[in-house]
Amino acid sequence: MEKDDWASATTGELWRLYDELTTVLSRRMIAKKAKLEERLRRIERPSRAPNEERARRPYPPVLPKYQNPKNPSETWSGRGKQPDG
């Protein structure tokens, strides 16, 4: 419709258009909401309990890189807390 058509339309015609428009918009919004909710359900993960921890992945053993020159039996791989020495 042109701008002049809106101005010359009767109140009854405008209300009819308003009702049709709200009906179409309502249907589209409901369909869009259903699509989004379905998408959310697909990507949503089951939640863990708050105190439940995630299992750590296993790390391969690391050979020592450093040793104490005063006591060669004391070694350190370079990971974790540095030994006192």
Disulfide bonds with the S-S distance in Angstrom:
none
